[in-house]
Amino acid sequence: MKKLLFILLLIPSFVFCQTTPVKWEVTAERSSDQTYDLRIKATIQKGWNLYSETDEANGLEGISIGWGHENILKEDSLQVLTEPVWVDDALLGKKVKVYQHVLIATQAIRIRGPIPSLIQVGIKGFVSHNNEFIPVEETMEVKLEGGVAAIDKLQLSSVDLENPAAPCGDEQNSKGILAI
């Protein structure tokens, strides 16, 4: 853990200004009325490694996917279809499993209630190249087939603001509290 913290503190600030070494794509395919399969593809720049597994001893988390919507539930765990490779990691000083070049994964989700037309999907992970080690985090909008866009303006056809059913907030002839 101390090694990882030390490494993170030594990372030059210009690394964070560079473009990310991982390009993420997420699409959704409807599998039934309320369920979708999210397809995640990561294209990893040559020479970079995307860490595959959580390593609690070094404070390293594997790839994670999430969303800030309480009505979207995971049907199963993230299914990674790409096989990781073992590499000797100079930063961690041991052999670790990583993804190189491309990663393909799927995540089955179920939506309770109305299907939104778009959802925000966030992906997190860590990548390294030689002596560089950086977290990667990206949030993308994913379109859902059959989803309904949120209503911006609610209209009630039975309410007529010009002719209220009863006085409400109108000026009335009142003598105040003593008139009661």
KEPA-441426 format. One line per field, with one value per residue (C-alpha): residue number from 0; chain; x, y, z. Coordinates in Angstrom, 3 decimals. Layout:
seq: (NUM,...) $
mol: (A,...) $
east: (X,...) $
north: (Y,...) $
up: (Z,...) $
This chain:
seq: (0,1,2,3,4,5,6,7,8,9,10,11,12,13,14,15,16,17,18,19,20,21,22,23,24,25,26,27,28,29,30,31,32,33,34,35,36,37,38,39,40,41,42,43,44,45,46,47,48,49,50,51,52,53,54,55,56,57,58,59,60,61,62,63,64,65,66,67,68,69,70,71,72,73,74,75,76,77,78,79,80,81,82,83,84,85,86,87,88,89,90,91,92,93,94,95,96,97,98,99,100,101,102,103,104,105,106,107,108,109,110,111,112,113,114,115,116,117,118,119,120,121,122,123,124,125,126,127,128,129,130,131,132,133,134,135,136,137,138,139,140,141,142,143,144,145,146,147,148,149,150,151,152,153,154,155,156,157,158,159,160,161,162,163,164,165,166,167,168,169,170,171,172,173,174,175,176,177,178,179) $
mol: (A,A,A,A,A,A,A,A,A,A,A,A,A,A,A,A,A,A,A,A,A,A,A,A,A,A,A,A,A,A,A,A,A,A,A,A,A,A,A,A,A,A,A,A,A,A,A,A,A,A,A,A,A,A,A,A,A,A,A,A,A,A,A,A,A,A,A,A,A,A,A,A,A,A,A,A,A,A,A,A,A,A,A,A,A,A,A,A,A,A,A,A,A,A,A,A,A,A,A,A,A,A,A,A,A,A,A,A,A,A,A,A,A,A,A,A,A,A,A,A,A,A,A,A,A,A,A,A,A,A,A,A,A,A,A,A,A,A,A,A,A,A,A,A,A,A,A,A,A,A,A,A,A,A,A,A,A,A,A,A,A,A,A,A,A,A,A,A,A,A,A,A,A,A,A,A,A,A,A,A) $
east: (0.000,2.829,4.513,1.368,0.792,4.415,4.058,0.871,2.546,5.442,3.269,3.917,0.919,1.361,0.335,-3.194,-3.388,-2.613,-5.324,-6.288,-4.519,-7.840,-10.739,-14.034,-17.180,-20.423,-23.548,-26.790,-28.792,-32.298,-32.672,-36.263,-38.837,-36.885,-33.387,-30.428,-26.923,-24.285,-21.343,-18.117,-15.091,-11.786,-9.141,-5.822,-2.878,0.172,2.544,-0.110,-1.556,-5.080,-5.111,-7.600,-7.938,-8.274,-5.071,-5.919,-2.314,-1.303,-4.579,-5.339,-8.898,-9.875,-12.215,-15.571,-18.743,-21.561,-24.339,-26.074,-29.604,-31.382,-33.761,-30.940,-29.870,-27.027,-28.389,-24.979,-21.355,-19.301,-18.444,-15.035,-14.711,-11.045,-8.394,-5.856,-2.128,0.523,3.228,6.130,5.035,8.046,5.911,4.388,7.424,5.502,3.588,0.044,-2.815,-3.496,-5.336,-3.446,-4.704,-8.441,-10.892,-14.432,-16.931,-20.689,-22.924,-26.551,-28.840,-32.521,-34.497,-37.366,-40.114,-40.095,-37.143,-35.142,-33.909,-30.362,-28.351,-24.997,-22.474,-19.224,-16.143,-13.091,-9.760,-5.986,-3.405,0.377,3.178,6.834,7.017,3.644,0.624,-2.692,-6.338,-8.781,-12.367,-14.922,-18.667,-20.655,-24.255,-25.725,-28.958,-31.558,-33.804,-37.465,-36.641,-38.672,-37.067,-37.683,-40.537,-39.223,-42.580,-45.626,-48.943,-52.271,-55.136,-57.782,-56.220,-57.202,-55.083,-57.207,-60.409,-59.602,-62.207,-61.895,-60.228,-56.646,-54.388,-56.811,-57.434,-60.577,-62.421,-61.198,-60.979,-58.031,-57.877,-60.365,-63.146,-63.182) $
north: (0.000,2.372,1.607,2.449,5.674,6.686,5.950,8.001,10.964,10.855,10.958,14.244,16.485,16.560,12.892,13.861,16.456,13.922,12.044,8.821,5.699,3.830,4.611,3.268,2.426,1.268,0.149,-1.401,-4.192,-4.979,-8.607,-8.439,-5.870,-4.593,-6.028,-4.913,-6.183,-3.476,-4.194,-2.558,-2.256,-0.750,-0.009,0.202,2.095,0.031,-0.387,0.312,-2.253,-2.138,-3.877,-6.714,-7.710,-6.120,-6.263,-5.127,-5.422,-2.685,-0.724,-1.590,-2.024,-3.958,-2.624,-1.447,-0.216,1.752,4.296,6.717,5.414,3.440,1.754,0.111,-3.194,-5.550,-8.916,-10.559,-9.581,-7.981,-10.700,-10.069,-11.947,-11.074,-13.225,-11.253,-11.819,-12.115,-9.421,-8.592,-5.243,-3.061,-0.639,-3.296,-5.573,-8.749,-10.597,-9.302,-9.961,-7.144,-6.483,-5.270,-3.893,-4.572,-5.601,-6.810,-7.221,-7.419,-6.403,-7.513,-4.931,-4.802,-1.587,-1.159,1.167,3.256,2.762,5.989,6.839,7.407,6.264,7.481,4.639,5.159,2.960,3.016,1.255,1.703,1.657,1.671,2.134,1.862,4.140,5.807,4.688,6.519,5.982,6.048,7.073,7.892,8.491,7.953,8.331,5.097,4.995,2.417,0.983,1.580,4.154,7.293,10.721,12.566,15.056,18.595,20.339,18.855,19.971,19.386,19.938,19.972,22.917,26.421,29.003,31.879,30.479,28.797,26.543,28.389,31.613,31.040,33.890,36.490,39.748,39.531,41.995,40.953,42.768,40.683,38.264,40.271,39.522,35.868) $
up: (0.000,0.870,-2.468,-4.382,-2.470,-3.052,-6.776,-7.016,-5.333,-7.783,-10.878,-12.660,-13.093,-16.871,-17.030,-16.000,-18.775,-21.482,-23.265,-21.593,-22.840,-22.843,-25.175,-23.835,-25.798,-24.186,-26.025,-24.797,-26.376,-25.161,-24.098,-22.738,-21.592,-18.581,-19.163,-21.243,-21.904,-21.720,-24.026,-22.906,-25.174,-24.078,-26.680,-24.868,-26.360,-27.270,-24.330,-21.690,-19.274,-17.849,-14.459,-14.328,-10.695,-7.295,-5.249,-1.728,-0.529,-2.988,-2.876,-6.488,-7.730,-10.825,-13.487,-12.130,-13.769,-12.179,-12.554,-10.237,-10.752,-8.029,-10.501,-12.468,-10.950,-11.882,-12.961,-12.606,-12.119,-14.891,-17.432,-18.997,-22.289,-22.892,-21.228,-19.183,-19.596,-16.885,-16.870,-14.575,-13.174,-12.309,-10.280,-8.033,-8.111,-8.944,-11.663,-12.217,-14.618,-17.077,-20.308,-23.343,-26.679,-26.164,-23.468,-24.127,-21.286,-20.761,-17.892,-17.654,-16.050,-15.123,-14.911,-12.480,-13.656,-16.829,-19.164,-19.631,-23.125,-21.804,-18.814,-17.499,-17.205,-15.327,-15.697,-13.439,-13.533,-13.424,-16.203,-16.301,-18.794,-17.761,-14.675,-15.223,-13.229,-13.561,-12.668,-15.567,-15.091,-17.725,-17.760,-20.940,-22.013,-23.317,-25.332,-24.354,-27.051,-26.218,-23.552,-22.975,-22.676,-19.424,-19.457,-19.096,-18.729,-17.086,-18.533,-16.822,-19.230,-16.469,-14.586,-15.698,-13.908,-15.242,-13.647,-10.324,-8.717,-5.373,-4.239,-3.342,-2.360,-3.759,-1.917,0.138,2.317,5.676,8.950,10.011,12.882,14.974,12.473,13.473) $
